[in-house]
């Protein structure tokens, strides 16, 4: 493998367990990343479940800042006991050396160990018991079909179906069709109970880039939060980061229900992803865009020019956010 390859670690926050979600639940994602080079740059993927050493931490995560990985895609499958303090500190250092971070969690408290991450990513994730959504009116069940799962649990559709996403202006490069830059990606896999993410209000590098709508309540909810590179308080340039409301956007089962799911998944399946070729293509295109965008600065490929507003140099929403913050501070 070329030394110039983009090196991605797919990692869970939980050990392998029978009849449960694990890194094996993301085999199609791994194949997609491995077969779609980053515009000529090869992609090398390592996929692993959490493994605990005598220290109580996962040795790979606890040393991620000293590794040669360029990106960490972290699937938070824990219910609170997942990432340790040492692992969170190493992941924060990883971003501070320019590494890209992608996180994905799910409903209620699934993935809540993410809250201990710094530099905005922990604050972007809201759970039932930790870092609840600021708007108290949202702290209630959205999906009411699976009564064993509590909020946040936004119902975007059945597993196996697709949801239509709304790109927030200005449209982010990750949401543009790489084969037709005038077209926005339209579809993500759906899930009956997605989690909650938001852009931390005091982090001017963060913004919501895609929104979904609950098919149960009609409420809009955030699907993806993107963090641009920015300098931290010590002047180090942080790597980019992306927070997803659900790991089911990437799971085999949600791309192709024939891949199966743990026995505790009992909701009726849909067929939209199997029957709609564009939906299947869109999530795969998004994965390629995400891998390219999250790459460290030295391995990024310049975005091709498009008629859509360019957000790759100085995103105009940064200036808008700064103006709003200054206005709020005015006497």
C-alpha positions as CSV (number, residue, x, y, z in Angstrom):
1,X,0.0,0.0,0.0
2,X,1.3,3.4,-1.0
3,X,2.6,5.6,1.8
4,X,0.3,8.3,0.4
5,X,-2.8,6.1,1.1
6,X,-5.6,7.5,3.2
7,X,-5.6,5.4,6.3
8,X,-9.0,5.0,8.0
9,X,-9.8,3.2,11.3
10,X,-13.4,1.9,11.7
11,X,-13.8,1.2,15.4
12,X,-16.6,0.4,17.8
13,X,-16.8,1.5,21.5
14,X,-17.9,-2.0,22.5
15,X,-16.2,-5.4,22.4
16,X,-17.5,-8.1,20.0
17,X,-20.6,-9.8,21.3
18,X,-22.9,-12.4,19.8
19,X,-26.3,-11.3,18.6
20,X,-25.4,-7.6,18.8
21,X,-24.2,-4.7,16.7
22,X,-20.4,-4.9,16.1
23,X,-17.8,-3.9,13.6
24,X,-19.0,-6.8,11.5
25,X,-22.3,-4.9,11.1
26,X,-20.4,-2.4,8.9
27,X,-18.9,-4.7,6.3
28,X,-20.5,-2.9,3.3
29,X,-19.2,0.4,4.5
30,X,-15.7,-1.1,4.7
31,X,-16.0,-2.5,1.2
32,X,-17.3,0.8,-0.2
33,X,-14.3,2.7,1.3
34,X,-11.8,0.2,0.1
35,X,-13.1,0.1,-3.5
36,X,-13.5,3.9,-3.9
37,X,-10.2,5.6,-3.9
38,X,-10.1,9.2,-2.8
39,X,-9.8,10.5,-6.4
40,X,-6.7,8.4,-7.2
41,X,-5.4,8.2,-3.6
42,X,-5.7,4.6,-2.4
43,X,-7.7,4.0,0.8
44,X,-6.6,1.6,3.5
45,X,-9.2,0.5,6.0
46,X,-8.7,-1.2,9.4
47,X,-11.9,-2.4,11.1
48,X,-12.0,-3.6,14.7
49,X,-14.1,-3.9,17.8
50,X,-13.1,-2.5,21.1
51,X,-10.5,-4.6,22.9
52,X,-9.6,-3.9,26.5
53,X,-6.0,-4.3,27.8
54,X,-4.9,-4.6,31.4
55,X,-5.1,-0.8,31.7
56,X,-8.8,-0.9,31.1
57,X,-8.5,1.0,27.8
58,X,-8.4,-0.1,24.2
59,X,-4.7,0.1,23.2
60,X,-5.4,1.2,19.7
61,X,-7.8,4.0,20.7
62,X,-5.6,5.0,23.6
63,X,-2.6,5.4,21.2
64,X,-4.6,6.8,18.2
65,X,-2.7,10.1,18.3
66,X,0.6,8.2,17.9
67,X,-0.7,6.1,15.0
68,X,-0.4,6.6,11.3
69,X,-4.2,6.7,10.9
70,X,-5.6,9.7,9.1
71,X,-9.2,9.3,10.1
72,X,-11.1,7.6,12.9
73,X,-14.7,6.6,12.3
74,X,-16.1,5.8,15.7
75,X,-19.3,3.8,16.0
76,X,-20.6,4.4,19.6
77,X,-22.6,1.3,20.4
78,X,-22.2,1.6,24.2
79,X,-24.9,2.7,26.7
80,X,-22.5,4.9,28.6
81,X,-19.7,2.6,29.5
82,X,-17.6,2.9,26.4
83,X,-14.8,5.3,25.9
84,X,-12.4,5.8,28.8
85,X,-10.8,9.0,29.9
86,X,-7.5,7.9,28.4
87,X,-9.1,7.1,25.1
88,X,-11.0,10.4,24.9
89,X,-7.8,12.3,25.6
90,X,-6.0,10.4,22.9
91,X,-8.8,11.0,20.4
92,X,-8.7,14.7,21.3
93,X,-4.9,14.8,20.6
94,X,-5.5,12.9,17.4
95,X,-7.7,15.8,16.2
96,X,-5.2,18.3,17.4
97,X,-2.6,16.7,15.2
98,X,-4.9,17.1,12.2
99,X,-6.7,13.7,12.2
100,X,-10.3,13.5,11.0
101,X,-13.0,12.2,13.3
102,X,-16.4,10.8,12.3
103,X,-18.8,9.7,15.1
104,X,-22.1,7.9,14.9
105,X,-24.4,6.9,17.8
106,X,-28.1,6.1,18.1
107,X,-31.2,6.6,20.3
108,X,-31.6,7.3,24.0
109,X,-28.3,6.7,25.7
110,X,-26.7,4.6,23.0
111,X,-23.3,6.0,22.5
112,X,-23.3,8.4,25.4
113,X,-19.6,7.9,26.2
114,X,-19.1,10.3,23.2
115,X,-20.0,13.1,25.6
116,X,-16.5,12.9,27.1
117,X,-14.9,14.0,23.9
118,X,-13.6,17.5,23.6
119,X,-13.3,20.2,21.0
120,X,-17.1,20.4,20.4
121,X,-17.8,16.8,19.4
122,X,-19.0,15.7,22.8
123,X,-21.2,18.8,23.1
124,X,-22.7,18.1,19.7
125,X,-24.3,14.8,20.9
126,X,-27.4,14.8,23.0
127,X,-28.8,11.8,25.0
128,X,-31.5,10.9,27.4
129,X,-29.3,11.0,30.5
130,X,-26.4,13.2,29.4
131,X,-26.2,16.5,27.6
132,X,-29.9,16.7,26.9
133,X,-31.2,18.8,24.0
134,X,-31.5,22.4,25.0
135,X,-35.1,22.7,23.9
136,X,-37.2,21.0,26.6
137,X,-40.0,20.4,24.2
138,X,-37.9,17.9,22.3
139,X,-37.3,15.8,25.4
140,X,-40.1,13.4,24.6
141,X,-40.8,10.3,22.6
142,X,-41.0,10.8,18.8
143,X,-41.1,7.1,17.8
144,X,-44.0,5.6,19.8
145,X,-44.0,2.2,18.1
146,X,-41.0,0.7,20.0
147,X,-42.0,1.5,23.5
148,X,-38.9,0.0,25.1
149,X,-36.8,2.9,23.5
150,X,-37.0,6.4,24.9
151,X,-36.0,9.8,23.6
152,X,-34.2,11.0,21.7
153,X,-35.7,8.6,19.1
154,X,-36.6,10.4,15.9
155,X,-38.5,8.2,13.5
156,X,-37.1,8.7,10.0
157,X,-38.7,5.5,8.6
158,X,-38.3,1.8,8.7
159,X,-34.9,-0.1,8.6
160,X,-34.4,-0.9,5.0
161,X,-36.2,2.2,3.7
162,X,-34.7,5.5,2.7
163,X,-35.4,9.0,4.0
164,X,-35.2,12.2,2.0
165,X,-32.6,14.6,3.5
166,X,-32.6,18.4,3.4
167,X,-29.3,20.0,2.7
168,X,-28.8,23.3,4.7
169,X,-27.7,26.3,2.7
170,X,-25.0,26.8,1.7
171,X,-24.8,23.2,0.5
172,X,-21.9,21.4,2.0
173,X,-19.4,19.7,-0.4
174,X,-20.2,16.4,1.3
175,X,-23.8,16.6,0.0
176,X,-22.9,17.1,-3.7
177,X,-23.1,14.2,-6.1
178,X,-19.4,13.6,-7.1
179,X,-20.5,12.7,-10.6
180,X,-22.8,15.7,-11.1
181,X,-21.8,18.6,-8.9
182,X,-25.0,20.4,-9.8
183,X,-27.0,17.7,-8.1
184,X,-27.4,17.4,-4.3
185,X,-27.6,14.0,-2.7
186,X,-31.1,13.3,-1.7
187,X,-31.3,10.1,0.3
188,X,-30.0,8.4,3.5
189,X,-31.0,5.1,4.9
190,X,-33.8,5.5,7.4
191,X,-34.2,4.2,11.0
192,X,-37.1,4.1,13.4
193,X,-35.3,5.8,16.3
194,X,-32.4,8.1,15.5
195,X,-30.5,10.1,18.1
196,X,-30.0,13.9,18.5
197,X,-27.1,16.1,17.4
198,X,-26.6,19.8,17.1
199,X,-23.9,22.4,16.4
200,X,-22.6,23.7,19.7
201,X,-23.6,27.4,19.8
202,X,-20.2,28.7,20.9
203,X,-18.2,26.6,18.4
204,X,-18.1,28.8,15.2
205,X,-16.5,25.9,13.3
206,X,-19.6,23.7,13.6
207,X,-22.9,23.8,11.6
208,X,-25.7,21.4,10.8
209,X,-25.4,20.4,7.2
210,X,-28.3,18.0,6.8
211,X,-31.8,17.6,8.3
212,X,-34.3,14.8,8.3
213,X,-38.0,14.8,9.1
214,X,-39.8,12.4,11.5
215,X,-42.5,10.4,9.7
216,X,-44.2,10.0,13.1
217,X,-44.4,13.6,14.2
218,X,-43.4,15.6,11.2
219,X,-40.6,17.3,13.3
220,X,-37.4,18.2,11.6
221,X,-34.3,16.8,13.3
222,X,-30.6,17.1,12.6
223,X,-28.8,14.3,10.8
224,X,-25.2,15.6,10.4
225,X,-23.1,18.2,12.1
226,X,-19.8,19.1,10.4
227,X,-16.8,20.8,12.1
228,X,-14.4,22.7,9.9
229,X,-10.7,22.8,10.8
230,X,-10.0,25.6,13.3
231,X,-7.2,26.6,15.6
232,X,-7.5,25.6,19.2
233,X,-6.5,27.8,22.2
234,X,-2.9,26.7,21.7
235,X,-2.8,27.5,18.1
236,X,-3.0,23.9,16.8
237,X,-5.1,23.3,13.7
238,X,-7.8,20.8,14.6
239,X,-8.7,18.1,12.1
240,X,-12.2,18.1,10.7
241,X,-15.0,16.2,12.4
242,X,-18.5,15.0,11.6
243,X,-21.2,13.8,14.0
244,X,-24.1,11.6,12.8
245,X,-27.4,11.1,14.6
246,X,-27.3,7.4,13.9
247,X,-24.9,4.7,13.1
248,X,-27.7,3.1,11.0
249,X,-26.8,5.5,8.2
250,X,-23.8,3.2,7.7
251,X,-25.0,-0.2,8.9
252,X,-25.2,-3.2,6.6
253,X,-28.8,-3.9,7.7
254,X,-29.9,-0.5,6.7
255,X,-28.2,-0.7,3.3
256,X,-29.4,-4.2,2.7
257,X,-31.8,-6.0,5.1
258,X,-30.7,-9.3,3.8
259,X,-27.5,-8.8,5.8
260,X,-29.6,-9.4,9.0
261,X,-29.7,-7.7,12.4
262,X,-29.6,-8.8,16.0
263,X,-32.6,-10.7,17.3
264,X,-33.8,-7.8,19.4
265,X,-34.5,-5.8,16.3
266,X,-38.2,-6.6,15.7
267,X,-39.6,-3.6,13.8
268,X,-41.1,-4.2,10.3
269,X,-38.5,-3.9,7.6
270,X,-38.8,-1.7,4.5
271,X,-37.6,-2.3,1.0
272,X,-36.8,1.2,-0.2
273,X,-33.1,0.9,-0.3
274,X,-33.4,-2.3,-2.3
275,X,-35.9,-0.9,-4.8
276,X,-34.5,2.6,-5.3
277,X,-31.1,2.5,-7.1
278,X,-30.6,6.3,-6.5
279,X,-31.0,5.9,-2.7
280,X,-28.4,3.1,-2.7
281,X,-26.1,5.2,-4.8
282,X,-26.5,8.3,-2.8
283,X,-25.3,6.9,0.5
284,X,-22.3,5.3,-1.2
285,X,-21.5,8.6,-2.8
286,X,-21.8,10.3,0.6
287,X,-19.4,7.9,2.1
288,X,-16.8,8.7,-0.5
289,X,-17.3,12.4,0.0
290,X,-17.1,12.0,3.8
291,X,-13.8,10.1,3.6
292,X,-12.3,12.8,1.3
293,X,-13.6,15.8,3.3
294,X,-12.4,14.4,6.7
295,X,-8.9,13.8,5.5
296,X,-6.0,15.7,7.1
297,X,-4.9,18.9,5.3
298,X,-1.9,17.2,3.7
299,X,-4.0,14.5,2.1
300,X,-7.0,16.5,1.0
301,X,-8.0,16.7,-2.7
302,X,-9.2,20.2,-3.7
303,X,-12.9,20.3,-4.4
304,X,-13.9,20.6,-8.0
305,X,-15.5,23.8,-9.0
306,X,-19.3,23.9,-9.0
307,X,-22.1,26.3,-9.6
308,X,-23.2,25.7,-6.0
309,X,-21.8,28.1,-3.5
310,X,-18.2,27.2,-2.7
311,X,-17.7,26.2,1.0
312,X,-14.2,24.9,0.8
313,X,-12.1,28.0,1.4
314,X,-13.8,30.3,3.9
315,X,-17.4,29.0,4.5
316,X,-19.7,32.0,4.4
317,X,-21.8,30.6,7.3
318,X,-18.7,31.2,9.6
319,X,-19.1,35.0,9.0
320,X,-22.9,34.8,9.5
321,X,-22.4,32.9,12.8
322,X,-19.8,35.4,14.0
323,X,-22.1,38.3,13.2
324,X,-24.9,36.7,15.2
325,X,-22.6,36.1,18.1
326,X,-21.4,39.7,18.1
327,X,-25.0,40.9,17.9
328,X,-25.9,38.8,20.9
329,X,-23.0,40.2,22.9
330,X,-23.9,43.8,22.0
331,X,-25.3,45.9,25.0
